[in-house]
Amino acid sequence: MAQFDDIESEIYAWAKKNTEETGNKLNPDYDIVAMAIKGLANNKKKYGEQYCSCREVSGNNEQDRKIICPCVHRSRELEQRGACKCALFVK
């Protein structure tokens, strides 16, 4: 089982709270959750924002705002696939 650092723990707590507010769930596969959380944390450390790790940061601030987790694609992906692209959130 992976250990979370402080930023990862903060993002994990945020993700859990987000699911309570939206009615979605975190993926039941802990390894997928850990990988997604670590990707968000790496992007937060590198760019200062928790950009979705499954999407490419372009350097265009206006465009990149759309991929800050939860990204603008999440709702549609949850409806169509039952999970967002990185699979952190599921229906």
C-alpha positions in Angstrom: 0.0 0.0 0.0 1.4 3.4 -1.0 2.2 6.0 1.6 1.0 9.6 0.9 3.1 12.7 1.6 1.4 15.8 3.0 0.3 17.2 -0.4 -1.0 13.8 -1.5 -2.9 13.4 1.8 -4.4 16.9 1.3 -5.5 16.0 -2.2 -6.9 12.7 -1.1 -9.0 14.4 1.6 -10.2 16.9 -1.0 -11.2 14.1 -3.3 -13.1 12.3 -0.6 -14.9 15.5 0.3 -15.7 16.2 -3.4 -17.3 12.8 -3.7 -19.6 13.6 -0.7 -20.6 16.8 -2.3 -21.2 15.4 -5.8 -22.5 11.9 -5.1 -19.7 10.3 -7.1 -17.3 7.9 -5.6 -13.6 7.3 -5.5 -12.5 4.3 -7.5 -12.6 1.2 -5.3 -9.2 0.1 -6.6 -6.8 1.7 -4.2 -3.9 1.5 -6.6 -5.7 3.6 -9.2 -6.6 6.1 -6.6 -3.0 6.3 -5.3 -1.7 6.7 -8.8 -4.2 9.5 -9.6 -3.5 11.3 -6.3 0.2 11.1 -6.9 -0.2 12.5 -10.4 -2.3 15.4 -9.1 0.3 16.1 -6.3 3.2 16.0 -8.8 1.4 18.5 -11.0 0.6 20.7 -8.0 4.3 20.7 -7.0 5.5 21.3 -10.5 2.8 23.8 -11.8 1.1 25.1 -8.6 -2.2 23.6 -9.6 -3.7 20.1 -9.3 -3.9 19.5 -13.0 -5.3 16.1 -14.1 -2.4 13.9 -14.6 -4.2 12.2 -17.5 -4.2 15.4 -19.5 -1.3 17.4 -21.0 -0.6 20.8 -19.5 -0.2 23.2 -22.4 1.3 26.2 -20.7 -1.7 28.3 -21.8 -3.3 29.4 -18.5 -6.8 29.9 -19.9 -6.8 26.5 -21.6 -5.1 24.7 -18.7 -7.8 25.9 -16.2 -10.1 23.4 -17.8 -7.9 20.5 -16.7 -7.7 21.4 -13.0 -9.2 18.5 -11.2 -12.1 18.1 -11.2 -11.7 18.9 -14.9 -14.5 20.1 -17.2 -14.5 16.6 -18.8 -15.4 14.7 -15.6 -19.2 14.9 -15.7 -19.4 13.8 -19.4 -16.9 11.0 -18.8 -18.8 9.8 -15.7 -22.0 9.7 -17.7 -20.5 8.0 -20.8 -17.9 5.7 -19.3 -18.8 5.5 -15.6 -15.4 6.9 -14.7 -13.3 10.0 -15.5 -10.3 9.5 -17.7 -7.8 9.0 -14.9 -10.4 6.8 -13.1 -10.1 8.6 -9.8 -13.8 9.3 -9.8 -16.5 6.7 -10.6 -20.3 6.7 -10.6 
